[in-house]
Amino acid sequence: MTAYTLDQFSRMIDHTNLHADATHADLRQLYNEAKQYHFKMVAINQVQSAFCAKQLAGTDIDVGAAIAFPLGQTSIAAKVFETKDALQNGANEIDYVINITALKEQQYSYLENEMRQIVAVCHAVNVPCKVIFETAYLTKPEIIKMATIAKDVGPDFIKTSTGFGPAGATVENVALMKETVGDQVQVKAAGGIRDVDTFLAMIKAGATRIGTSSGVKIIHELKARMGNQSTFTI
């Protein structure tokens, strides 16, 4: 069991607005909430990298750009370009979606090459890279295969979901991913995490980062549960 402070919980949250119709006012709310609650990152569409980076300059809150989002169905060259463009515009975390068709077709060398190229671009400038599996489309053997590739390549995180697929994170899939990669790669749970019980269950299953648009609600719920205690043990 591990004891967490409220701030440690906050620093596990990637505060998310990836909606196609997000306005600058919506994004201002996102990064202002991130500042207020000391979230780790704002997760935004790639084109919003420069806008959010400018607003978060001088803080310890990262700008996380979503690459090939949400389908992952672009070429490796396109994903690499999009990653470089996001980094040049101030993003300092990258979450990219794998080519799910390639996985279904068992094109494992393609998927490894894709991952190596994007991870290399990120790590060349000391930026974390997260690999989105979109587990709702995958079988358990496919999840294990992708996690095994990641264990060899070495991204910073493997991630369950975009939040735009047919389902989001499950405790079972988070535990399976963690079991496969061990301590060599971290696991991010995202998609459908809207309350404190689900949040805590994902952490207990092995996730060290949580992507959610309900971070403010979750932190308020955690604060209420903690009462006068300085830590919460799970």
VENRASUL-V240613 format. One record per backbone hydrogen bond with DSSP energy under -1.0 kcal/mol. CO is the residue of the C=O (numbers start at 1). NH is the residue of the N-H. E is the energy in kcal/mol with one decimal. If there is no record, write none. Layout:
co: <CO & CO>
nh: <NH & NH>
e: <E & E>
This chain:
co: <2 & 4 & 5 & 6 & 7 & 9 & 10 & 12 & 13 & 13 & 14 & 15 & 19 & 23 & 24 & 25 & 26 & 27 & 28 & 29 & 30 & 31 & 32 & 33 & 34 & 40 & 41 & 42 & 43 & 44 & 45 & 46 & 48 & 49 & 50 & 51 & 52 & 56 & 62 & 63 & 63 & 64 & 65 & 67 & 68 & 72 & 75 & 76 & 77 & 78 & 79 & 80 & 81 & 82 & 83 & 84 & 85 & 86 & 87 & 93 & 94 & 95 & 96 & 98 & 99 & 100 & 101 & 102 & 103 & 106 & 107 & 108 & 109 & 110 & 111 & 112 & 113 & 114 & 115 & 116 & 117 & 118 & 119 & 120 & 122 & 122 & 123 & 128 & 129 & 129 & 130 & 131 & 132 & 134 & 135 & 139 & 140 & 141 & 142 & 143 & 144 & 145 & 146 & 147 & 148 & 149 & 150 & 156 & 157 & 158 & 159 & 160 & 170 & 171 & 172 & 173 & 174 & 175 & 176 & 177 & 178 & 181 & 186 & 187 & 187 & 188 & 189 & 191 & 192 & 195 & 196 & 197 & 198 & 199 & 200 & 201 & 202 & 203 & 209 & 210 & 212 & 214 & 215 & 216 & 217 & 218 & 219 & 220 & 221 & 222 & 223 & 226 & 232>
nh: <234 & 232 & 9 & 10 & 11 & 12 & 13 & 210 & 40 & 41 & 212 & 43 & 22 & 27 & 28 & 29 & 30 & 31 & 32 & 33 & 34 & 35 & 36 & 37 & 39 & 62 & 15 & 64 & 17 & 66 & 48 & 49 & 52 & 53 & 54 & 55 & 56 & 59 & 42 & 92 & 93 & 44 & 95 & 97 & 72 & 74 & 79 & 80 & 81 & 82 & 83 & 84 & 85 & 86 & 87 & 88 & 89 & 91 & 90 & 65 & 130 & 67 & 132 & 100 & 103 & 104 & 105 & 107 & 106 & 108 & 111 & 112 & 113 & 114 & 115 & 116 & 117 & 118 & 119 & 120 & 121 & 122 & 123 & 124 & 125 & 127 & 126 & 94 & 156 & 157 & 96 & 159 & 98 & 137 & 138 & 143 & 144 & 145 & 146 & 147 & 148 & 149 & 150 & 151 & 152 & 153 & 154 & 186 & 131 & 188 & 133 & 135 & 174 & 175 & 176 & 177 & 178 & 179 & 180 & 181 & 182 & 184 & 158 & 208 & 209 & 160 & 211 & 169 & 194 & 199 & 200 & 201 & 202 & 203 & 204 & 205 & 207 & 206 & 189 & 14 & 16 & 218 & 219 & 220 & 221 & 222 & 223 & 224 & 225 & 226 & 227 & 229 & 4>
e: <-2.4 & -2.5 & -1.9 & -2.3 & -2.4 & -1.7 & -1.8 & -3.4 & -1.5 & -1.3 & -2.0 & -2.6 & -1.6 & -2.2 & -2.4 & -2.0 & -2.0 & -2.8 & -2.4 & -2.3 & -2.1 & -2.0 & -2.4 & -2.8 & -1.5 & -2.7 & -2.8 & -3.1 & -2.4 & -1.8 & -2.2 & -1.9 & -2.3 & -2.7 & -2.0 & -1.3 & -1.8 & -1.9 & -2.3 & -2.2 & -1.2 & -2.7 & -2.4 & -1.7 & -2.1 & -1.3 & -2.2 & -2.8 & -2.5 & -2.6 & -2.3 & -2.6 & -2.8 & -2.2 & -2.4 & -2.5 & -1.2 & -2.5 & -1.6 & -2.3 & -3.1 & -3.0 & -3.5 & -1.1 & -1.4 & -2.5 & -2.1 & -3.2 & -1.6 & -1.6 & -1.9 & -2.4 & -2.4 & -2.9 & -2.3 & -2.9 & -2.4 & -2.1 & -2.8 & -2.3 & -1.8 & -2.0 & -3.2 & -1.7 & -1.3 & -2.5 & -1.2 & -2.0 & -1.4 & -1.9 & -2.5 & -3.3 & -2.2 & -1.9 & -1.5 & -2.2 & -2.6 & -2.4 & -2.5 & -2.4 & -2.3 & -2.2 & -2.4 & -2.3 & -1.4 & -2.5 & -3.1 & -2.3 & -2.0 & -2.9 & -2.8 & -2.6 & -2.3 & -2.6 & -2.0 & -2.6 & -2.6 & -2.6 & -1.8 & -2.2 & -2.4 & -1.7 & -2.2 & -2.3 & -1.2 & -2.0 & -2.9 & -1.7 & -1.1 & -2.3 & -2.7 & -2.1 & -2.1 & -1.7 & -2.5 & -1.7 & -2.4 & -1.1 & -2.3 & -3.2 & -1.9 & -2.5 & -2.6 & -2.2 & -2.2 & -2.6 & -2.6 & -2.0 & -2.0 & -2.4 & -1.6 & -2.6 & -2.5>
